[in-house]
Amino acid sequence: MSHHVTLMSRVDCHACEQAKADLERICGELGVPWEVQDVDADRELRAEYGDRVPVILVDGEEHGYWSVEEDRLRAALR
């Protein structure tokens, strides 16, 4: 089964940059495609995720927020 990871992020967010680095490493190792979406670029995204960024979505479903839980993410992507 193929998975896809999305990082809901914003500019100038230290926690978002850390999550991005974590996802780049983990998804790169596992060969899982991933993308970054700026919550501030869309009013609905900002309303939904704005107070909790970074938010990690796996296959469009919320997986976690504020930090990447590596073991849990790897298990979800297997």
QUIPEWO-V58206 format. One record per residue. N is the residue number from 1. RES is the residue in three letters. SS is DSSP state (H for helix, E for strand, - for the rest). Layout:
N	RES	SS
N	RES	SS
//
This chain:
1	MET	-
2	SER	-
3	HIS	-
4	HIS	E
5	VAL	E
6	THR	E
7	LEU	E
8	MET	E
9	SER	E
10	ARG	-
11	VAL	-
12	ASP	-
13	CYS	-
14	HIS	H
15	ALA	H
16	CYS	H
17	GLU	H
18	GLN	H
19	ALA	H
20	LYS	H
21	ALA	H
22	ASP	H
23	LEU	H
24	GLU	H
25	ARG	H
26	ILE	H
27	CYS	H
28	GLY	H
29	GLU	H
30	LEU	H
31	GLY	-
32	VAL	-
33	PRO	E
34	TRP	E
35	GLU	E
36	VAL	E
37	GLN	E
38	ASP	E
39	VAL	H
40	ASP	H
41	ALA	H
42	ASP	-
43	ARG	H
44	GLU	H
45	LEU	H
46	ARG	H
47	ALA	H
48	GLU	H
49	TYR	H
50	GLY	-
51	ASP	-
52	ARG	-
53	VAL	-
54	PRO	-
55	VAL	E
56	ILE	E
57	LEU	E
58	VAL	E
59	ASP	-
60	GLY	-
61	GLU	E
62	GLU	E
63	HIS	E
64	GLY	E
65	TYR	E
66	TRP	-
67	SER	-
68	VAL	-
69	GLU	-
70	GLU	H
71	ASP	H
72	ARG	H
73	LEU	H
74	ARG	H
75	ALA	H
76	ALA	H
77	LEU	H
78	ARG	-
//
